Amino acid sequence: MPGTVSLQPTAIPIIDFACFGDGTSPEATEIGKQLVKACREVGFAYFRNTGIPQAEVDCMFEWSSRLFSLPIETKLLAPHPKEGWKHRGYSGVGREQISQMVFDPTQLAEIRKQTPDHKESFDIGRNDCSHMSNVWLPEEVLPGFKDAASAFFDTCRRFEIEKLLPALSLGLELPGGGKFLEKYHQQAENQLRLLHYPAVPAEVFARGEKGRIGAHTDYAMGTILFQDDVGGLEVESPHGSGNFVAVSPIPGTVVFNIGDFLMRWSNDTLKSTLHRVRAPPNDGKLEMIKERFSIPYFMSSDRDILIDCLPGCWDEDRPKKYEPVTAGAYIDMRLDATY
């Protein structure tokens, strides 16, 4: 999806969690309202003062750099399983091709013949997950990596439970105050993904031979994203316009976006917005496009709970658009179409 590109970062709202506290104050309710407004209008927001220590973020980027600097044969000691929906372990450059809401096997095969995403990744879930075990490198290959990645997963999880889900619950005015969504997210069915976009000659991108990630939406509840200072992330704004704006890195912030599952759950009240990663702007002086690192944390609802439309998101004038579904069935269907 070509689209036009605006480089105005102000198109993405900034939500400050500094005064959120334990989620019971009027200030917390106001933050929730600001967040839901951003999710209705844009589907993306910057978060500031999340409580996630910057030192931990910087440390995880250092681990990511060390991981992807390993020889390919070493990284393949933790291979992604053959099943597309089992997002764990290492996927090499060119192994994945994003598809957007395409499920027919013949169509998927044709898409996968096209230029694959020029990136490599390593996927991590909770260590005690019964249906999808983690795939780790041998400890002696990268000592300390497993513990560091697991600890960062837990840090992101605390922000999700203590601030993000309560803020969404408050902003949507769901029953039970800020506790409503938490009961659907008890199992930490989440995915931490380390991403590396290798440096590539500028002319390769200019000729369209390679891409970083094409336009797509995320499929789960929502995503928080940590990005380095290279840039390249773009989001469609306004929703459905074909116009993309740059989500430029802002020091001290993380990026949040709504996923398709929460859009469905909210009866399309909240927007899951197309986004993509392209080579950062180049004035022709650079022969090589710099490598880029990012770390998304994808959040999903508990697999086996049946999800129906959220209270307050439907009425006689706005009937339910979707049948109830379990998160597990929905996510597995979407995952199988992306690999």
N, C-alpha and C positions, 0 to 999 in steps of 0.2 A: 504494500500500500504506500505509494509515493507520498502524497500529501505535501503541504507546505510546512515550513518550520519557522517558528518564532523563537527567539532566544531570550524571552522575557521571563525570568524565574518567578516574578510576582504573580503569575497566573496560578501558582500552586499555593494554597493557604499555609500558614505556619501556626501550629497548635502548640501552646506552651503548657506543659504539665507541672510547672513549678509549684502551683498552689493546689494541686489535686489532693494531696494528703491521703487520707484513708477512704476518700470517695463519698463522704457523708456531708460535706459542707456545701453551701450555696455556690462557692467558687468551683467546686468539682462539677456541680450540675451545669454551670455555665460553660465549662470546658467541654463537657459532653455535648452540649448544644452546638458549640462551635465545630466540634468534630463531625457530628452528623450533618451539619450544613455543608461542610466540605465534601462529605461522602455523597450527599445528594447532588451537588452541583458539579463536582470535578471527579470524585472517586479517588483522589490522591491528596496527600497532605505531607508537609514536613512536620516532624515532632521535635520539640526542644525540651530540655530538662526532663528526660525520661527516667533518670535515675540509673541508667545503664552506664557504668564508668567508662570514660573515654580510654583509660589505660587498658581495659579489657578488650575494647574494640581494636585498638592499635595492636595489641598482642595477637589477636586472632588474625589480623591481616598479615602479621609477620609469619605466623604458622602457615597461612595459606601460601605465601610466597615461597617458603621453604618446601612445602608439599609439591607445588607445581614445578619447582626447579629440579626435582628428582628425575632421573632417566625414565623414559617411557616404560621400559621393562620392569622397573621398580614400582611405578604407580599401578601397573597392571597386576601386581600381587594382591590388589583389592578391587577386583573387577566388578562393575555393575552387573547384577544378575541379568540373564537373558530375557526375563519377563519385563515388558515395558513399564508395568505399574510398580515394580519393586525399585523405587528410587533410593538406592543405597550404593556406596562405594564409588569407584572412579569411572568416569566416562571420558574418553579421549577426544581430541579435536576432530570435529566433523562427524562425530557419532550420532548426534541428535539433530533433528529437524522439527522445529515448532510447527504445529498445525493448529488452526483456529476453528474449533467446533466442527471437525471433519471426523467421521467415525466409520465410513464405508471402507473396507479393506482395499478395494481397487483404487479408490481416490487417494488413500494414504500412501499406497505404494508409488503412485505417480508423484506425490509431493516429496517423498523421500529420495527421488531421483534428482530433484533440484539441488541447488547449492545449499549444502548443510550449514547449520550455525557454526561459525568459526570461534569455538570456545571449548574449554575443557572444564570438568566439574567434579566435585566430590560431595556426596550426599550422606547425611547423618540424621538419625532419628533418636528417640529415647532408647537407652540401653536395654530396658526390660520389655521391649515391645514383642509380643508373642507372635504376631502375624508377619512381621517384617524385621528380621534381625539386621543389625548393623554389619557392615563389611569393612573391617579395619586392616590397615597395613600391619605386618608384623612389628611388634614393639621395637625391636632392635633397628629397624629401618629408619624410623623417625621417633626416637624416644620422647615421650611426653605429649605427643600429638593427640592421642586418644583422650587423655585426661583433660587437656586444654579445650578441645572441641566439645567434650561432654559438659564441661563447666560453663562454656559460653552458651550452649543450648539451654542450660538451666537458668542462666541470667536472662535470656530472652523470654523464657517461660514465665519468670517472675513478673516481668513487665506486662506480659499478656494478661495474667491473672489479677494482678494488683491494680493495674491502671487502665489498660486498653479495653478489656471486656466490660469493666464497670462504667467507663466513659461512654462506650457505645450503648450500654443498657440505659444509662441516665439520659443520654441525648435522644434516644428513641422512646423515652417515657414508658419503658416496659414494666410490668408488675414486679414488685419486690425490690424496687430501687436499682442499685448497681449490681445486684447479685443474679439477675435473671440469666444472662448468657453463660455465666460461670458453670452452671449445672450441666450444660451441654458440652463442656470442655474439660472434663475431669481426667481424661486419659493421656493428655499431651500427644495427640496424634499429629505431630508436627514434623517439619523437615528443615534442617539447617543445610544450606547449600553453599559451598565455597566455589566461586566462579573465577576463571582466569581467561581473559581474551588476549591471546598472544599478539605481540607486535607484528605488523604486516606492512609491506611496502605500500605507500599511499596509492600508487597506480593500480594496485589490485582492487582496492575498494572503488576507485574512480571508474574502473571498467566493469564493475558489478560482478566480478568473479567470486567474491566472498562477501558475506554479511556477518554481523555479530549476532543479533537476534531480531527476527522479523516481528511485525506488529502482531500482538496477541493479548489476551486477557489471562489473568491467573485464575485457576479453577477452584480454589479452596475458599476458606472463610475470609482470609486476608493475609497480607504480607508486610513485614517490616524489612527494610532494605538498608544496609550499610554500604556506602560506595566510597571509592577513593576519590582523588581530586582530578582524575583524567576527564570525566564527563562522557556524554554520549547517550544517556538515558533521555527518552522523549515520551511525552504522553499526549494523547489526542484531547484537544480542548478547543471549543466546547465539545461535549460528548456527541459523537456521531458526525462531526463536521469534516473529518479528513484533514484538519489542520493540527499539526503537532507542535508542542512547546517543549523547550529544553527543561529538564529537571536538573538544573545545575547543582553541583555539590555545594552545600552550605556548611562550613565547619560547625561542629557541635550539634548537628541534627541527624535524624534518621528519616527515611521516607516511608510512608505507609500508603497502601492501596487496598481497596475492596476487591475481593475475589468473586467469581461467578456464583459460588454456592451461597454467599451471604446476599448477593443481589437477588437470587431466586428466593431465598428465605424471607427477604423483606418485600417480596412482591414487586420487585424492581424499584423500590423506593430509593435504595442506595445503588450507586452506579459502579459496575465493574468496567473499567475503562481500558481501551486499547493502549498499549505502550510498546516500545521497541528500544533496542540499543543499536546505535549507529556509530560509525567512526566520528570522533569529535571534529569540529570545524577545522579545516586546513586551508590556509591561504596560498597553498602551492609551494611554500618554502620548505616544508618537511618532506623528506623522502620516505620516512618510516612513521607509521601511525603507532603511538605509544601503546604498550600493553595496558590492560585495565583489569582491576580486581574489584569484585563486589561480593557481598554476603547477604543473600536473602534468607529470611526465616519465614517459612510458609506455615500458617496456622489452620488446622482443620478441626471440625467438630468430632465428637466421639462417633466411632464407626457404626455402632449398632442401634443408636437412638433414632427413632423415626422423627423426621423434621417436618413440621407443617408451618404454614405462614405465621409470621410473628404477630402477636397481638398489636392492634393499632395500625397495621399495614394493609388492612382490607376492611371493607364494609359493603353495604348494598350498592353503593355507587362505584365501588372499586373492588370487584369480586376477585377471589383468588385465581391467579393465572396458572398455578402449577399444582400437580398432585404431590402428596407427601412422599418423601424419599429418605432413605438412610444416607448418611454422609459417606459410609463405606462404599455403597453401590455407585454413588455419583462420582466420587473421587477416582475409584478404580477404572471406571469407564473413560474418564478424561485422561488419566495417566497413560493408559494403554495406547492412546492416540498421539502421544508426544515423543515416542522413542523409536 
